[in-house]
Amino acid sequence: METSNHTVTEFILLGFTTDPTMQLILFALFFGVYSVTVVGNVTLMVLICNDPRLHTPMYFFIGNLAFLDFWYSSVYTPKILTTCISEDKSISFAGCVAQFFFSAGLGYSECYLLAAMAYDRFMAISKPLLYSQTVSIKLCAFLVAASYFGGFVNPCVITKRIFSLNFCKDNVIDDFLCDLFPLLKLACGKKDGYQIILYYLLASNVIAPALLILASYVFIIATIFRIRSTQGRLKAFSTCSSHLVSVTLYYGSILYTYFHPRSSNSMNGDKIVSTFYTVVFPMLNPMIYSLRNKDVKEALKKLLK
């Protein structure tokens, strides 16, 4: 039976599996991951706010990244947990709109924020004498605000366009989230224009920040090679290694999701990759930026005393 978007009041999220035992296992797994995500990111934000030694541009960006990761994971995980233990797999039309908008906005904001962090590392390594003067708190605040602005501008447009489509095929989404590809699959009518919009979004929100990050690291690597001592090179590289790991994991999963050939056979693989950058990655970031960070460890010890 054909329906339009005006008559669709809810969508059904199939999630990962219909097996009750596996659903309970997945619930326990996602609950554990989300708990670690919340504790890790909130703790990191508290440490950065409370410890004066962490009131530097680098930690200012890390604190905002922790804030983004906390909310980004919260857009998806509570609904995943509900879907795992409840027979009701539905999400309201308004809920789907909200999830799509905030997931896109927060995800794109993180792309821009990682680019701003790459610029910060470039200035710290390539121009250390000018770093404290150039990378001021005003500039940091501007870059963070610009990251949010750039991240949420395009989702305002694409959300309106996507949810004005006619969903005449079905309301069942074979995924755990309201994402662009599953929604386009449900829509009928002309959809060619939306493919163009998709690639524009990728170019402006993913590829452009990635190129900025790549350019920053080209200059960083060139600077490191000019350092004569091995110890000096290792010290310089250690200041940006955490950010490099974070960028590789995040952009690697996003680019794979959007650029690899899609087919019905790859749906489960797509879900796993999507789970990584929406649920697992926000859990890993606090570990990446704190496990080998002496300042964060000392701040944590001070907080626990």
N, C-alpha and C positions, 0 to 999 in steps of 0.2 A: 504494500500500500504506500503510495507516495504522499509525503507530507512536506510542508515548507518549514522554514525556520521559525515561523510564527506559531506553529502548532507543536513544535518540539519543545517540551517543558523540562526535559532532563535527558541526560546521556547515561549509558551503562558502560562502566569501566570493567573490562574483563580481567584486568590485572595480569598476574603471571601464571596462575594455574587454577584449576577447579578442584584439585585433590585436597580434601579437608586436612589430611595430615601435613602435606606440604605447606598449606596455608598457615598452619600453626607454627611450623618451623620458620617460615618467612616472617611471620609476625614477631617471633622472638628475635630473629636476626635484625630486622629493621628497627625494632624497639631498642635493641642494644646499640646499634649504630647511631640512632637519633639521640639517645641519652648521652653518648660520648660526644656527639657533635655539639649539643647544647652546653654541656659542662665545659668542654674544651674551649669553645669560642667565647662563652661568657667569662670564663676564668681569664682568658687572654685579654679581653677588653678591660676587665677590672684591674689586672696587673698594670696595663699600660696607663690607665687613668690615675692609679694610686701612686706609682713609683716615679719620682722625678727623673731618675736615670733613663727612663724610657720615653721621656718627653722630647723625642727627636723626630725629624721628618720620616725616617724609615719606619719607626714604630707607630707613627700617626697613620701611615698608610696600612700597616699590618692590622692595626685596630679597626680601621674601616673595612678591611677585607674580612675580618672576623665577624663584624656586624652584618655584612652582606651574606656571608656563608650561613650564619644563624637563620636569617630570614628566608634565604633561598631554599634551604632544606625544609623549613617549616611550611613552605608553600605546598610541598608534595607529601612529606612523610606522614603527617597525621591522617591524611586521606588514605594512604597506602595501608596504614595500620587498621583503619576502620574497614577497608575492603577485605583484608585478610581474615578478620574474625566475624564479619557480619554477612548475612545472606543478602542484604541490600547492597548492591554494587552500583547504585545510581549516584549521580552528581547532578545537581540542578543546573539549568541553563545558565543562571546568573553565577553559580559557583564555578562552572566551567569557564565562563568569560573572565572571572576574577583570577582563576588559577593561570589561565593562558597569559593574561596581561602582566601579572606580577612575576611570573616565571621568566617571561621574555625580558621585561624591564630589568629585573635583578641580574639575569644572566648576561645581558648586554652591558650592564653597568660594570660587572666584574671584568669583562673584556677590556673596557676603557681603564678601569682602575689598575689592572695588571700592566697596561701600557704606561700609566703614570708612574708606577713603581719602577718600571724599567728605566724611565728618564731619571728618576731619583738615584738609582744605582749607577747610571752613566755619569752623572754629575759627581757622585761621591768618589768614583774610581778615576775618571778621566780628568776631572778638574777639582781636586781636593782642596786647593787653596781658596777657590771661589765658592765652594759648596755651601758654607754657612751663610754667606751673603746672598747667594743666588736662590737657594732652596729655602725660602723663608716660610713661616707658618701661614702667611697670607697666600703664598703661591700654592702651598699644600692644600689649603682649604678650597682654593679656586679649582685645583685639579680634581679634587674629590667631588665638588659640586658639579663640575663639568662632566664627570663620569656618570653621575646620576642623571643629569639632564640629557646627555647623549644616549644613555641607555633606555630612557623612558619615552623619548620623543617618537621614535618609529613604532614601538608597540601600540601607541595611541592610535596610529593610522591602521596598522595591520589588524589589530583586534576588531576595530569597527568593520573593516572590509570582510574579514573572515566570518564573523558572526552575522553578517547581513546576507550570507549565502543561503541558498535553499538546500536544507538537509533532507532530501527526498528519498534517499536510499534506505537509511536505517538510522537508529540512534545508538547503536552498539559500537563502542570504540575498543578495538583490540589492542589495548595498551593500559598502562597504569596512570596515565595523565592526559590532560587535554592539550595535545600538541598539534603543530601545523599539519604534518603529513596525515595523521589519522583523521583530522577534521576535513581536510581536502578530499580524502577518500570517500567520506560520507556525502559530500556535496554533489549536486547535479548541475547541469548547465555548463556554461563556458568557464573553464578554469585556467586557460593558458596564461591569462594576465597575471594570475597569482603566482605562477612559476617565475615570472619576471620580477615580481615584488619580492619573492623569496631570495633570489640571487642578489637583488639590490640590498636587502637587509643583511645578507651575508657579507657583501662587499663593504658596506658602511659600518657594520657593527662587529664583525669578526675579522675579516681580512685586513681592513685598514688598521685597527689596533695591533694586529699581528705583525704587519709590516713595520709599524713604529717600534715594536719590541725587537724585531729582527735588526733594524737599523741601529738601535741602541746597543745591542750585543755585538754588532760588527765593530763599533767604536770601542766598546769595552774590551773585546778580545785583542784589538790592535794595541790598546794601551797596556794590557797585561803582558803582551809579547815584548814591549819596549822596556819592561822592568828587568833589570839585569840579574838580580838575585832570585834563586828558586824559592826561598822563603817569602820574599816579597810578592812573587807571583801567586803562591798558594794563599797568602793572606788576602790579596786582592780578589782572587776567585771565590774565596770562602764567603765574602760579603754579599755575593750575588747568587751563590749556589742554590740556596733555598728558593729564591724567586724563580730561578731557571727550572728547577724541578716542578714547581707549582704551575708555571706556564706550560711546560711540556705535557703534563698530565691533563690539564684543563682543555687546552687547545687541541691536543691530540684526539681526545674523545669527541669534542664538538665537531671538528672537521671530518672525522670518520662518520659520524652520524649523518651529516648533511651532504657529504660528497660521494659516499660509496653507493654502488648500484643497489636499488631497493627492489625487493621481491617478497612474495609471501613466505618463502622459505627462510628469509633472513630476519623475520619479525622477532623471533626470540632473541637473536643476537643483538638486534637493535634495542630491545628492552634492557638487556644487560649493559650495553654501552651507555644508554640514557640513564640507567640507575647509577652508573659510576659518577657522571658529572653532576647529577642532581642530588644524590643522597650520600655517596661514599666520599666524593671529593671534599665537600664541606667538613667532613670529619677529619680528613687527612691534613688539611691546611694548618690547624693549630700545632699538630705534631711536626710538620715540616719546618715551621718557623720557630719552634721552641725547643725541640729535643737536643739540638746541638748549639743552642744559644745560651751563652753564659749569663748574659744580662737577665734574660727571662727566668732562668733557673734561680738566680739570686733574688730576684723580685718575688718569686713564689715562696722561697724559703723565708723571706722577710714577712710575707703575708701570713704564713702558717705559724709563725712564732707567737 
